[in-house]
Amino acid sequence: MSRPLLVSDLDGTLLRPDGTLSPRTIEVVNRYLAGGGLFTYATARSFTTARHVTAPLSLTLPVITYAGAVTVDPRTGEALPAQLLGPSVVREVLRRTRGSGEVEPIFFVMHEGRDRVCWRDGRRTQGIESFLAARPDDPRLMPVPDWSVLDERAVFSVALIAPPAALSPLAEPGIFDCHVVYSQDIYAEHLWWLELTSREGTKAAALTRLKAEVAAGELVCFGDGPNDLTMFAMADVSLAVGNAVPEVLAAATEVIGANTEDGVAEWIAALARRGGLAGFGS
């Protein structure tokens, strides 16, 4: 019998509210992996920030980062080619945010073979300040003097971070010709994120490729936020942690324990006791 592929979001799902893995989660996931289980994560984080919190896990399968735009081998840090966003979307972002005092774009680009983060040096909106404060020694940081030096062809993701009053008009459907996720920052609740990737740069698109690569029989996904909805839509079993937002709770096959209760780990532990997914969700 082919094995199920288990895929978890990180922030708000596998991680505790302080952004760390609990000892229980580390124990259960590593035991599951040691027994031959298939497990990986799909996150909006970069591999740079994700690997610090996931270092205790014995991961071997490719991990999905930047909400699906970049897939990485966790053992070597080598990334597959990024799913690029397209210059027309980049230009539309610049046009829509030009002159704004509250919404300043952050562009994620491939530069000299690695992912970098670009923003206009000196432009310190609330969103930029919050982003940088959480990443003080991030090697990806590459401020630019102005947008004329930005390579529009190398952008694979965009983040707009601001209070909802300033950001919500840009979240209206159809403004940007790409995949769009609008969600509240779970660590700075006064700020919201508008994240843009290509339609091939989603968690679902990346998981479609990974599921075929590992020949998994079933796909089981854990999540809490709007960017998990694409993978929930394709999953055989979709599991929302108890702290998930309402639209994720509504889309789930089942609601499990919250991230404060090690909900993902406890479900995996129960799976191991059952000996697999035979008949589950059928």
C-alpha positions, -999 to 999 in steps of 0.1 A, spaced: 0 0 0 14 34 -9 21 58 20 2 90 26 21 123 23 16 146 53 21 183 47 18 209 74 18 247 74 42 262 99 31 294 115 -1 290 134 -2 253 126 28 232 134 45 260 154 33 272 188 21 308 191 57 319 199 69 306 166 87 275 179 83 237 178 72 220 210 92 191 223 61 169 217 59 179 181 96 173 175 93 138 191 62 127 172 73 140 138 108 125 140 94 92 152 70 92 123 98 100 98 120 73 114 93 48 108 92 55 71 64 82 71 63 109 45 62 144 60 72 179 49 60 214 53 45 241 31 50 277 44 49 313 34 83 316 50 116 315 32 139 285 37 163 308 55 137 316 83 120 282 82 151 261 87 160 278 120 127 267 136 125 233 118 162 223 124 152 197 151 131 178 125 148 150 104 133 162 71 144 147 38 115 154 14 116 188 -4 100 216 16 77 242 1 86 278 8 73 313 -2 38 298 -2 47 275 -31 70 297 -52 102 280 -42 108 243 -34 140 234 -15 159 203 -6 162 207 32 194 186 34 214 208 10 195 240 8 194 237 -30 163 252 -45 144 243 -77 139 271 -101 115 297 -87 80 302 -101 84 338 -113 57 363 -110 60 383 -142 70 419 -150 35 430 -156 24 422 -121 55 439 -107 48 471 -126 12 470 -115 23 468 -78 46 498 -83 18 518 -100 -7 510 -73 16 518 -44 33 549 -59 30 578 -36 15 558 -7 27 567 27 16 534 43 20 507 17 55 500 5 62 468 -15 87 442 -5 100 422 -36 114 387 -33 138 381 -62 164 356 -74 197 374 -76 230 357 -83 216 323 -77 198 329 -44 167 345 -30 170 381 -19 146 406 -3 144 441 -18 128 473 -5 136 509 -9 163 519 15 150 546 38 113 538 32 103 527 67 65 522 68 49 502 97 50 471 75 86 475 65 97 481 102 78 450 114 93 428 86 128 440 93 126 438 131 117 401 128 148 394 106 177 414 120 205 392 106 187 378 75 213 372 48 186 378 21 182 415 29 192 436 -1 178 472 1 178 492 -31 181 530 -36 151 531 -59 131 507 -81 150 515 -113 176 488 -102 150 461 -96 150 433 -121 113 428 -128 120 395 -145 135 380 -113 106 386 -89 88 355 -76 68 370 -48 56 403 -34 45 412 1 26 444 10 23 448 48 2 476 63 -28 483 85 -60 470 69 -75 504 62 -46 512 39 -42 477 24 -77 463 19 -84 483 -12 -55 465 -29 -70 432 -19 -101 436 -41 -104 407 -66 -90 413 -101 -66 441 -92 -35 418 -97 -33 392 -124 -18 364 -102 -25 344 -70 -34 367 -41 -36 360 -4 -48 386 21 -44 377 57 -38 391 92 -3 389 106 -5 364 135 25 379 153 16 416 148 -22 417 147 -25 454 138 -9 446 104 -22 426 74 -3 410 45 -12 410 9 10 383 -7 13 378 -45 28 348 -63 23 333 -98 -6 309 -102 20 281 -104 36 295 -72 10 282 -48 11 255 -22 -13 234 -43 8 236 -74 40 227 -55 22 198 -38 9 185 -71 45 181 -83 57 167 -50 29 141 -46 37 127 -81 75 127 -73 71 106 -41 42 85 -55 21 92 -24 -12 74 -22 -31 102 -3 -24 138 5 -31 150 41 -27 187 48 -27 207 80 -33 244 81 -48 275 97 -47 304 73 -59 316 39 -28 305 20 -36 269 30 -69 269 11 -54 259 -22 -38 228 -7 -70 220 12 -88 220 -21 -66 193 -35 -60 173 -4 -76 139 3 -78 148 40 -76 185 51 -72 192 88 -76 226 103 -61 233 137 -86 246 162 -72 282 160 -76 284 122 -95 313 106 -132 306 98 -128 300 61 -102 273 68 -123 257 95 -152 256 70 -130 240 42 -115 213 64 -124 176 64 -119 177 102 -109 202 129 -82 190 152 -65 204 183 -51 240 182 -14 248 178 -13 254 216 -23 218 221 1 202 196 -28 194 174 -8 183 144 15 161 165 -13 145 183 -31 137 151 1 121 137 6 101 168 -30 88 165 -23 80 128 7 60 138 -13 40 164 -39 33 137 -12 20 114 -19 43 85 -48 59 67 -67 28 57 -103 38 53 -98 73 67 -119 100 51 -135 76 27 
